[in-house]
Amino acid sequence: MQRVADLPGARPRSGEPPEAPLPALDGRRSRWTEHRRARREDLVAAAVEAVRRTGPEFAVDDVARSAGVSKTVIYRYFSDKDELVDAVLERISSAILLPRLLGEIARDYPDDRSALRAVITAFVSLIEDEPELYRFAYAHTGRSGRADLVAASEHQIAEALGERMAVRLAEAGRSTEAAMTWAYGVVGMVQLAAHWWSSARSVPAPQLVEQLTALAHGGIDTLLPPRRG
């Protein structure tokens, strides 16, 4: 049941900043909808910063401090902490993880080894650059009935890689049937090995990249037809 204090235009509790009143039912309602969307986006950005500072076990109070509002204001835009976590996971995926990796997959490189190294470097660099966001994403894998950022991102990356492999096979007049199997195999191998390394730190990051590149390229080089040109 929605609390009166959570309704748009309701009188704020003592000490809380006032929210804008709900406009009349005319063309201004669309501006109210945009205001709520923008406000929610600002709170998600504050939550991402809270995760960067406090790690995977962040509290809603951490988000409130980051945003400069009370916790009650957070709950005007998110029904509970799970919904806020989902929004943070979506932001990590859409604004940080996927742009890096899909951007590298889409680029043209002089050879397959260079292409694989670039994608693997992007993933390992993410672990190095955003350790708390990375830990946050993996801390919330497999939540019952909730979004799984890791699985969804792996799926998109593997599909993009598989499509590129399929094009190579088709151009050589070969069956494309195995392209997705190989792509998911490469992505799964890199993800699991890098996740293990994120805790073990058995070798420096550049050495990890070269080890994974050698392993991935050793398979791909024997399976894919030569590049044209």
Rosetta blueprint (number, residue, H / E / L):
1 M L
2 Q L
3 R L
4 V H
5 A H
6 D H
7 L L
8 P L
9 G L
10 A L
11 R L
12 P L
13 R L
14 S L
15 G L
16 E L
17 P L
18 P L
19 E L
20 A L
21 P L
22 L L
23 P L
24 A L
25 L L
26 D L
27 G L
28 R L
29 R H
30 S H
31 R H
32 W H
33 T H
34 E H
35 H H
36 R H
37 R H
38 A H
39 R H
40 R H
41 E H
42 D H
43 L H
44 V H
45 A H
46 A H
47 A H
48 V H
49 E H
50 A H
51 V H
52 R H
53 R H
54 T H
55 G L
56 P L
57 E L
58 F L
59 A L
60 V H
61 D H
62 D H
63 V H
64 A H
65 R H
66 S H
67 A H
68 G L
69 V L
70 S L
71 K H
72 T H
73 V H
74 I H
75 Y H
76 R H
77 Y H
78 F L
79 S L
80 D L
81 K H
82 D H
83 E H
84 L H
85 V H
86 D H
87 A H
88 V H
89 L H
90 E H
91 R H
92 I H
93 S H
94 S H
95 A H
96 I H
97 L H
98 L H
99 P H
100 R H
101 L H
102 L H
103 G H
104 E H
105 I H
106 A H
107 R L
108 D L
109 Y L
110 P L
111 D L
112 D H
113 R H
114 S H
115 A H
116 L H
117 R H
118 A H
119 V H
120 I H
121 T H
122 A H
123 F H
124 V H
125 S H
126 L H
127 I H
128 E H
129 D H
130 E L
131 P H
132 E H
133 L H
134 Y H
135 R H
136 F H
137 A H
138 Y H
139 A H
140 H L
141 T L
142 G L
143 R L
144 S L
145 G L
146 R L
147 A L
148 D L
149 L H
150 V H
151 A H
152 A H
153 S H
154 E H
155 H H
156 Q H
157 I H
158 A H
159 E H
160 A H
161 L H
162 G H
163 E H
164 R H
165 M H
166 A H
167 V H
168 R H
169 L H
170 A H
171 E H
172 A L
173 G L
174 R L
175 S L
176 T L
177 E L
178 A L
179 A H
180 M H
181 T H
182 W H
183 A H
184 Y H
185 G H
186 V H
187 V H
188 G H
189 M H
190 V H
191 Q H
192 L H
193 A H
194 A H
195 H H
196 W H
197 W H
198 S H
199 S H
200 A H
201 R L
202 S L
203 V L
204 P L
205 A H
206 P H
207 Q H
208 L H
209 V H
210 E H
211 Q H
212 L H
213 T H
214 A H
215 L H
216 A H
217 H H
218 G H
219 G H
220 I H
221 D H
222 T H
223 L H
224 L L
225 P L
226 P L
227 R L
228 R L
229 G L
